[in-house]
Every structure is written in structure tokens, then in C-alpha cells.
Amino acid sequence: MVLLALESTGLYEHLYSLNKHNEVLAPFLIEFFHHPWNGLRFWDLVQPSFMFMAGVSMAFSLKKQEAMGISWGNSFRKTLKRCFWLFFWGVLDYAVRGSHLSFELWDVLTQLSFTTLLAFLIFRWSANAQIIVCAGLLLITEGLYRFAHVPGFDQPFTDQHNFGNYIDLLLMNKVNKGGWVAINCIPTSVHTIAGVLAGKLLISGKNKIRTLLAWALVCFVLGYGIDALHITPIIKRIATSSFTLASLGYSLCFLSLSYWAIDVRNRRKYLKFFTIVGMNSIFIYLFFEIVGDRWFTGYITTISSNLLAYFQTPEALILLLSSLSVFALEWYFCYFLYKKKIFFKL
């Protein structure tokens, strides 16, 4: 969430534009932007990790509900309510485009509403059964792209001409110019289900880190393998099976590292800065996506840039400091809520 908040302020764009000809910094900074098509960058891993951690959190939440004696039916109703609000806010995030209203299903919250419900419905299944479901979801994705021969949309892994674009045309009467598709919710359900399995593992007394890393290795071999063999390319924008597996491998590694550092080594000294944001992750995401993007960022940037210009600050430094000022205020909002013990939940 901290990375997403910084991105919403335009910080990465400012840094890259200032260093795009720098042979050392440019390759590093480009990692904070989505890959245009076939390939994988660091920024392509943020959304899968978000979906994955939602599954991890679900495991802890549902296990707690079971321990409290809450019935499956009541848990199901709570999950349905949560999914409704995820869908609602996801649609609302993209609802205003200039002076007109728009119906779009590309937001991560909209996707999460689907993956959360599916992960809940199979939560009590065995680990093997859930893994089989994950494999089935990836095979369904492969089949839809490869064998649904719709005229004009029959090129499986070609931008603007694939099956995902066709479904968007049916659902929203439009195709995303960036190549994103709504049916990404099918393969990325694997991230949330895998998160549930990882969460259950953390709750258990089994060897957690070794098991997580072993599955990460399996995901890397399969994901990068089918890409290297030119079977299915790694494409984040349509969440191909190779991308889903490779990104899941990284998510498992990130979780392993976090668990080792925080729970095993007890390194918690510098985490409060991030915890404050994480405790209100849905609030801050909606804030910088809806309020920040359409008003707050521009307003604060205008104030800070004019004040800094008064002191003859270089333009490049003005842009960077303005972005950091916006982020600082967004973080403070989270801090204020944290101190007042106000936590927004869906």
C-alpha cells in the first residue's frame, strides 16, 4: 500500500523522467512501471501480492470465526457483504471519467470481490482439492484464450485482439487501451486461493518457510518454463497462466521473507511506519485513487510547488518534494485514524 500511495503521487514518473538517460538509475526506475506486454517487472508483482495477502488474511479471519463458533452460513453472509462492497467501490473508483459516468471492471477491488468469494467457497476443502481448483482455473484461462475463436478476437496473446478484450466488449461495450481485461479475475483467483493455503500453513505447526519456498520454486519453474519454451508468454495485462505462476512464486518468497524476519527473527523495530498504513489499507487505497487522483494531489501539489518556487527551488526538486508532501499527508491521515483506533473494514 505504501508503494501504491507513492505511485499515486507521481513520484516514480518524476524520478524516471529526471533519470531516463542515466544508465544506472533508468533500468532500476523502469521497474516501477508495468511491462508493456511480454515480460515481468517489479511493479507487475504488486497487484498479485495484494490478492495473495487478501487470501492469507482470509485464512486467519475464517479460522478465528470457526474458533468463535460462527456458523458457515453466517460467515458466508459476511463474505457476501464484503464482496458486494469490494465490487461497489471497485466500480466507483472508475465511475467518473472526466464529465461523464463510466462502468468499468478493471479495478483490483472488483477483481478481488470475485476471487474472495471463490476462495471462501472452497476454504474448507483439502489442500490438494484447492490446488486442483487452481490448476483448473489456469487451464480454463488457457482454453478460453486459445480455443474461443471469435472473429477479430482470436489471437490468444495479442493486445486488443484476444478473448479477454472480446468479453470486455460484451460486458462494458469497450476495450481497455492499456490491454487490461476483466476476466483476469479467473486466473488471479489462484493468487487468493494460494494465499489462503499459505495462511493455513502459517497457522499450523508445520515447517512453514521450507514449504513456502518449495512451492515458490515449483511456481518459478512452471511459470518461467512455459514462457521460455514459447508455450504461454508472461503477460501481466491479461494474467496469463505463466504470469500467474511466476508472480505467485514471488509472493510466496515475499511472505517467507516477511515471516522469517518478523516472526522468527522478531525484527519489528521499524515496521510501525508500514503497519499504520496497512491497518487502513482499503481506506487509503480508495482515498488516493478517488479523492487523491481527482482533487487532493493536484491541490497539495499546487500549494507546495508555488511555495517552493518562491524560494527559487529547481523545478525537478519541486516535483519530487510535492509528491513527497502529498504522500506525507496521506500517511498522516492513516496515522490519525490509527491513533484514534478508527479502522475501516469491508
N, C-alpha and C positions, 0 to 999 in steps of 0.2 A: 504494500500500500504506500509505503514511503517512496519507492521508485516511481509508482504511478502518479503520485502527487507532484513529484519533481518534474515528471514529464509534462503534466498538465500546465505547468507554469511556462513552458517553452524553453526550459534550461538546456536541454540536450540539443535543441535546434540552434540556440545561440552559441553553445560551445563548439558544435560541429562547423557552423558557418565561419567561425573565427579560426578554425584549425584544419579546414578541409584540405589544405595543401601541405600540411605537416605530415611527413612520412611516418612519424612515430605515433602521434596522437590521433590522426584521422582513422587508422584501422581500428583503434580502440573505441573511439566515439561512435563509429558507424554501428557498433554492436548494440547501441541503444535505439536502433530503428529496426522495424520489421524488414525481413528479407523480401525483396520484390517478388520472388516466386520460388524457384527451386533452390533450397539451401536452408541453413539454420543459423540464426544469430541469438545472442543472449536475450534480446528483447522478445523473441518469439517464445521464450520459456516462462514469461511472467503469467500469462493467462492460464496455461496448463497447470502451473504451480498453484494458482488461485483455486482452480477447480479441484485439484488434488487435495489441498488443505481443507477445502469445504467438506470433502469426504472424511478426512481424518477427524475433523471436529464433530461430524455426524456420529462417528463411532463412539466417541466419548459421551455425547449427548444422549444417544439412544440407550447406551449401557447404563447411564445414570437413571434414565426413565424406567428401565427394566428393574433396577435395584429399588426404585421407589414404588414399585408395584403398579405403574401406569400401564394400562392395557394397550394392546396393539392398536385397537380401534381409536383410542384417544391420541396415541402417537401419530397415527395416520392422519387424523383431522388436523393436528398441529402442523404436520408436514405439508398437507394440502394448503393450509392457510399461508405457510411460509412461501410455498411455491407460487401461490397467487400473487403475493406481494413482490416477490422477485420478478415475476413476469411483468407486473404492473409498472414497477419502477424502471425495469429494463426498456419497456416500450416508451415510457415517459421521457427517458433520457434522450431518445432520438426523435421525440414527437414534434419538436419545434425546429423547423429548418427555415431560417430567415423569417418571412412574413406569413408562412403557411404551415399547416399541420402535416405530419408525415407518420405513416405506420411502417415501422422497420423492426426486424427481429434479429439484428446482428449484435446487440449488446451482450456483454458477458453475463449480466444478470438474467436476461431472457434465456440464454443457453443453460445457465445454472438451474433455472426453475425446472427444466426438463431432466437434467442429469441428477438433481437431488431427488426427484420423485422416483426415478428408476432405481437409483441406489437404495432408497428406502424400501421399495417393494421386494427387493431380493436380499435385504440386510440379514435376515435370519437363515438364509441358505448357507450351505457349507462353502468353505473357501474354494474348493475345486469347482463347485457349481457356478460360483461367481466368476471364476477365471474363464470357464467355458462361455458364460454370457459375454464377457469382454471379447473373447476371440470371435464369437458370433457377431457382435456389433462391428468389428473390424471387417469381417467377411461380408457383411451386409453393405458396408460402405464401399468396399471394393466392387461388389456386384452391381450396385446402383450406378457407379461411375463408368464401369466397363461395359455393361450389358444393356443399359436402358438407352436404346438407340432412338433418341428424339432428334428429328431433323434440326440442324443448327446448333444442337447441344449434345453432340455425340463424340466429342473429343475429350476423353476422360480427364486429362490433366492439362488442359489448355484454358487459360484465363478467358472468361466471357463466353466460352463455348462448351462448358461442362454441365453435367446433370444438376449440380448444385445451383448453377445460375438459372436453369430451367425451373426448378422448384421455387426459387425466389420470384421468378416472373409470375408463377401461379399464385403464390401467397401474397405478394406485395405489388405486383404489376411493375416491377423494376428490377434491375440487376445492379449490384454494387460495383462501382467503378474501380474500387480497390481490389476486387476479386473475392471478398468475404462472402460466405454463404450461410444461410440459416441452418441447413442440415448438418453443420459442424457439431450440433448438439448430439448427434448419434455417435460419432467416434470419440468425442471428448467426454462422453459418459464413462468411457474407460478410465479417464483420469479420476473421476469422482468415486467410482466403484473401487479402483485400486487404492484410493485414499482411505476408504472405509476399511479395506483389508489391512492396510498399514496401521490404521488406528487401532484395530482389534489386536494386532500384533504388539503394539506398544503397551496395551492394557494387560496382555498376557505376560507370563513369566518366562517366555521363550527367549532364545538368543536373538535379540532384535536387530542389532546392527549388521551382523553377518547375513541374516536372512534378507534384509532390505537391500544390501549391496549385491547379493547373489541375484535377486530379481532385477536389479538395475543393470547388471551385466547381461542378463538374458534380453532385456529390452533394447540395450545398445546394439547387441549382435544382430537381433532381428531387424530393428529399425534402420540402422546404417547399412546392414547387409542387403536388404531388398532394394535400398536406394542405390548402393554401389553396383548391384547386379542389373540395374536398369529395369527392375520389375515394377516398383512403385516409387516415384520420386518423393523426397521430403518436401512437402509444401504446407506451410503453416496456414495459409489463407483458406484452404479447403480441408484442412486437418486430415491429410491422407494417413493411411494406416502406418506408414513408415515414420511420418512425423509424430503421430500419437505415441508410438512406441519409444522413439528416441527421446522425446520430451518427457515421457514418463520416467525414463531412466534417470534423467537429470533431477526430476522431482524427488525420486527415491534417494538419490545421493544427497540432495539438499536436506531432506528430512533426517537422513542418517547423521550428517554432519551436525545439524542442529541438536539432535538428541544426544550425540556424543559430547558436544561442547556444553550444553545447558544442563542435561540431566545426569550424565555420567561424570563429567569434569566439574560440574557446578559453577560454570562461568556465567554468572548473571549480572555482573557489576555494571555493564554498560548497555543493558537491554531495555531499561525503562523508557528511553527515548523512543524506541520502536513499539514497546508494549502500549504506550499511551495512544499511539495511532491504531494499533491492532485491536484495542478494546472497543473502538468505534469505527471499524473498517467500512461497514456499509454506509454509515453517515458521511464519512469523509470522502468516500468514492462518489456518492451522489452529489455531495457539495461541490467538489471540484469539477465534476462532469456537467452538472446542470447550472448551479449558481456561479461557480468559478469561471467556467468556459464562456458563459454568456454575459457576465457582468463583473464579478469580483476581480478577476485577473486584470482586465483592462482598466478598471477603476484604480486599483492599487498601483499598477504599472505607470499610469499617468501621473499620479501623485509623486511616486518615488523618482521617476525619470526627470520630472521638472525640478524637483528639489536638488537632485544630483547635478543637473545641468547648471544650476545656479552657482555651483562650486567648480564649474568648468571640468567636470569629470568626463573622461573619454567615453565616446558612445558605446564602445564594446563593453566597458566596465559597467555602464548604466544598465545595459540589457541584462547582464549577469546578476547585478545587485537587485534589480527589480524582480527578477524571477525568484531569487532567494528571499526577498521581502514577502512575496506572495506566499511562498511555502512556509515561512516562519509564522505568518498569521494563521494559516490553515492548521499548522501544528499546535499553535496556541489554542485554537478553538477546541481541538481534541484534549489538550491539557486541562482547559477549563471544565469540560464535561467530565474528565477523569477525576478531578478534584471534587466535583460536586456529586460524584458517583452516579452520573447520568449515562446510561448505556443504551443505545438504540439497537433493537433487535427486530428481526422479521419472523 
